[in-house]
Amino acid sequence: MATTVDIVIPVLNEEVALPGCVEKLYAFIADHPDRDWRIVIADNGSTDRTREIATELAGKHSSLSLSTLDQRGRGRALKKAWGDSDADVRLYMDVDLSTDLKALPALVAAVADDGYEIAIGSRLTKGSEVVDRTLKREITSRGYNILIHLFFPLTKFKDAQCGFKAVSRKAAENLVPLAEDNAWFFDTELLLLAGKAGYGIKEVPVHWEDDPDTRVNIISTAWEDVKGLLRLRFKGRSVPPSAT
């Protein structure tokens, strides 16, 4: 039986980008029939036509479904979509497709075939390619990842923030409920919980192109990330079930 894979696309007011993303994704997975692919659009608080468009896409594609929340937050959207899933592998990617889809099979294979509980796209590991990234975003990203290693010296992963991650059923069930953050820091918190539990994390090099239309506020997001690191470092963390 083929491995079931849920691809979650978190969206907030993405009526323009969503249709193209979904069609490109379906065209890609059609060339990789070895997996049982499903797509989940995880809307968190959109006020434009995103939900209407997602519903139309679900009518066109039988393997596409819509997960909705009125509250905003990427972490909150992923908690719900991954929590509701019954797939063997549960992943997410950004709707702007900044990460080239050619890395998707390797991301899934790391979890489905190679025994890792988590696989993450990395822009900072050997073999990765980053195109058109602004100096501000590059410095902020590298500085944040350095900060993670200063706070948690045993951390091995290099890129916590790339919007391209996959988790196993086990990781989804054991780790996701323990992550407190509901926004952008969710990724980092999940990885730190995984490291504490001894879960295997595979970094997959990616080709990544900066999205000039990004609406992420870099400064405020970075500050929330720093506050999240301080919380985990000095207030303790929930103890996840051991990988063994």
C-alpha positions as CSV (number, residue, x, y, z in Angstrom):
1,M,0.0,0.0,0.0
2,A,1.3,3.4,-0.9
3,T,2.4,5.8,1.8
4,T,-0.3,8.4,2.5
5,V,1.0,12.0,2.4
6,D,-0.9,15.1,3.4
7,I,0.5,18.3,1.9
8,V,-0.8,21.2,4.0
9,I,-0.8,24.7,2.6
10,P,-1.4,27.3,5.3
11,V,-3.1,30.4,3.8
12,L,-4.2,33.8,4.9
13,N,-5.7,36.0,2.3
14,E,-4.1,34.2,-0.6
15,E,-6.8,34.4,-3.2
16,V,-4.3,35.4,-5.9
17,A,-1.5,32.9,-5.2
18,L,-3.6,29.8,-4.2
19,P,-4.9,28.6,-7.6
20,G,-1.5,28.6,-9.3
21,C,0.1,26.9,-6.3
22,V,-2.4,24.1,-6.3
23,E,-2.2,23.5,-10.0
24,K,1.6,23.4,-10.0
25,L,1.5,21.0,-7.1
26,Y,-0.9,18.7,-8.8
27,A,1.2,18.7,-12.0
28,F,4.3,17.8,-10.0
29,I,2.8,15.0,-7.9
30,A,1.2,13.5,-11.0
31,D,4.8,12.6,-12.0
32,H,5.3,10.8,-8.6
33,P,2.5,8.2,-8.4
34,D,4.4,6.1,-5.8
35,R,2.7,8.0,-3.0
36,D,-0.9,8.5,-2.1
37,W,-0.9,12.3,-2.2
38,R,-3.6,14.5,-0.6
39,I,-3.6,18.3,-0.4
40,V,-5.1,20.3,2.5
41,I,-5.6,24.0,2.3
42,A,-5.4,25.3,5.9
43,D,-7.1,28.7,6.0
44,N,-6.6,30.7,9.2
45,G,-8.7,33.8,9.2
46,S,-8.9,34.9,5.6
47,T,-11.2,37.8,4.8
48,D,-10.9,37.7,1.0
49,R,-12.0,35.0,-1.4
50,T,-9.5,32.4,-0.3
51,R,-12.0,30.0,1.3
52,E,-14.4,30.4,-1.7
53,I,-11.5,29.6,-4.1
54,A,-10.4,26.7,-1.9
55,T,-13.9,25.3,-2.0
56,E,-13.9,25.5,-5.8
57,L,-10.6,23.7,-6.0
58,A,-11.9,21.0,-3.7
59,G,-14.8,20.5,-6.2
60,K,-12.3,20.1,-9.0
61,H,-9.8,17.8,-7.2
62,S,-11.2,14.9,-5.1
63,S,-8.0,14.6,-3.1
64,L,-8.1,18.2,-1.9
65,S,-9.8,19.3,1.3
66,L,-10.2,22.6,3.2
67,S,-9.3,23.1,6.9
68,T,-10.6,26.3,8.4
69,L,-10.0,28.4,11.4
70,D,-11.3,31.9,12.2
71,Q,-8.3,32.7,14.3
72,R,-5.0,33.6,12.6
73,G,-1.6,31.9,13.1
74,R,0.4,29.5,10.9
75,G,1.2,27.3,13.9
76,R,-2.5,27.2,14.9
77,A,-3.4,26.2,11.3
78,L,-0.8,23.4,11.2
79,K,-1.8,22.1,14.6
80,K,-5.4,21.6,13.4
81,A,-4.5,20.3,9.9
82,W,-1.9,17.8,11.2
83,G,-4.0,16.9,14.2
84,D,-7.0,16.1,12.0
85,S,-4.9,14.1,9.5
86,D,-4.5,10.3,9.4
87,A,-1.7,10.3,6.9
88,D,1.6,8.5,7.4
89,V,3.5,11.6,6.5
90,R,2.2,15.2,7.1
91,L,4.0,18.1,5.6
92,Y,3.5,21.7,4.9
93,M,4.8,24.2,2.3
94,D,4.3,27.9,1.7
95,V,1.8,28.9,-0.9
96,D,4.3,31.1,-2.7
97,L,6.3,28.0,-3.6
98,S,9.6,29.7,-2.7
99,T,11.0,26.3,-2.2
100,D,11.4,24.4,-5.4
101,L,9.2,21.3,-5.6
102,K,12.0,19.1,-6.8
103,A,13.0,18.7,-3.1
104,L,9.5,17.3,-2.2
105,P,10.2,13.6,-2.9
106,A,13.4,13.7,-0.8
107,L,11.6,15.4,2.0
108,V,8.9,12.7,2.0
109,A,11.4,9.8,1.6
110,A,13.4,10.9,4.6
111,V,10.3,10.2,6.8
112,A,8.6,7.4,4.8
113,D,11.6,5.4,3.9
114,D,14.7,6.4,5.8
115,G,13.4,6.3,9.4
116,Y,13.5,10.0,10.3
117,E,10.6,11.4,12.3
118,I,11.0,14.9,10.9
119,A,12.5,16.3,7.6
120,I,13.1,19.9,7.0
121,G,14.1,22.0,4.0
122,S,17.3,23.8,4.6
123,R,18.7,26.9,2.8
124,L,21.9,26.7,5.0
125,T,23.1,23.2,4.3
126,K,25.5,21.9,1.7
127,G,23.8,21.6,-1.7
128,S,21.2,24.3,-1.1
129,E,20.7,27.3,-3.5
130,V,19.2,30.7,-2.5
131,V,18.2,33.2,-5.1
132,D,17.3,36.9,-4.8
133,R,17.2,37.0,-1.1
134,T,17.5,40.5,0.4
135,L,20.4,41.2,2.6
136,K,18.0,42.1,5.5
137,R,16.3,38.8,5.4
138,E,19.6,36.9,5.0
139,I,21.2,38.6,8.0
140,T,18.0,38.1,10.1
141,S,17.7,34.5,9.3
142,R,21.3,33.6,9.9
143,G,21.4,35.6,13.1
144,Y,18.3,33.8,14.4
145,N,19.7,30.4,13.7
146,I,23.0,31.4,15.4
147,L,20.9,32.5,18.4
148,I,19.1,29.1,18.5
149,H,22.5,27.4,18.8
150,L,23.7,29.8,21.5
151,F,20.6,29.1,23.6
152,F,20.6,25.4,22.8
153,P,24.1,24.2,22.1
154,L,23.2,20.6,21.3
155,T,21.0,21.6,18.5
156,K,22.1,20.1,15.2
157,F,19.7,21.5,12.5
158,K,20.9,24.6,10.7
159,D,17.7,26.2,9.3
160,A,14.6,26.4,11.5
161,Q,12.5,28.7,9.4
162,C,12.3,27.3,5.9
163,G,8.6,26.8,5.1
164,F,9.0,23.2,3.9
165,K,8.8,20.5,6.6
166,A,7.4,17.0,7.0
167,V,6.6,15.0,10.1
168,S,5.8,11.3,10.7
169,R,2.5,10.2,12.3
170,K,4.4,9.6,15.5
171,A,5.9,13.1,15.6
172,A,2.5,14.6,14.8
173,E,0.8,12.8,17.6
174,N,3.5,13.1,20.2
175,L,5.1,16.5,19.6
176,V,2.6,18.8,17.9
177,P,0.2,19.0,20.9
178,L,3.1,20.1,23.1
179,A,4.1,23.1,21.0
180,E,2.6,26.2,22.7
181,D,3.2,28.7,19.9
182,N,0.5,29.3,17.4
183,A,2.3,31.6,15.0
184,W,5.7,31.6,13.3
185,F,7.8,30.3,16.2
186,F,5.8,27.0,16.0
187,D,8.5,25.5,13.6
188,T,11.4,26.2,16.0
189,E,9.5,25.0,19.0
190,L,8.6,21.7,17.3
191,L,12.2,21.1,16.3
192,L,13.6,21.8,19.7
193,L,11.0,19.4,21.2
194,A,12.0,16.8,18.7
195,G,15.7,17.3,19.6
196,K,15.0,16.9,23.3
197,A,13.1,13.7,22.7
198,G,15.9,12.3,20.5
199,Y,13.8,12.2,17.3
200,G,15.7,12.0,14.1
201,I,15.7,15.2,12.0
202,K,16.8,15.2,8.4
203,E,17.8,18.4,6.6
204,V,17.1,18.4,2.9
205,P,18.9,21.0,0.8
206,V,16.5,23.1,-1.3
207,H,16.5,25.6,-4.1
208,W,14.8,28.6,-2.6
209,E,13.8,31.9,-4.3
210,D,12.8,34.9,-2.2
211,D,9.2,36.0,-2.7
212,P,9.2,39.8,-3.3
213,D,5.5,39.9,-2.3
214,T,6.0,38.4,1.1
215,R,3.8,40.0,3.8
216,V,5.8,38.7,6.8
217,N,6.9,41.5,9.0
218,I,10.5,40.5,9.6
219,I,11.3,42.6,12.6
220,S,8.1,41.8,14.6
221,T,8.4,38.1,13.6
222,A,12.0,38.0,14.7
223,W,11.2,39.5,18.1
224,E,8.4,37.0,18.6
225,D,10.9,34.3,17.8
226,V,13.4,35.6,20.3
227,K,10.7,35.7,23.0
228,G,9.9,32.1,22.2
229,L,13.5,31.1,22.6
230,L,13.6,32.9,26.0
231,R,10.5,31.1,27.1
232,L,11.9,27.7,26.2
233,R,15.3,28.4,27.6
234,F,14.4,29.8,30.9
235,K,10.9,28.6,31.7
236,G,11.4,25.0,30.7
237,R,9.7,22.9,28.0
238,S,7.1,20.2,28.1
239,V,8.9,16.8,28.1
240,P,8.0,14.9,24.9
241,P,7.8,11.1,24.7
242,S,11.3,9.7,23.9
243,A,11.9,8.6,20.4
244,T,12.7,5.1,21.8
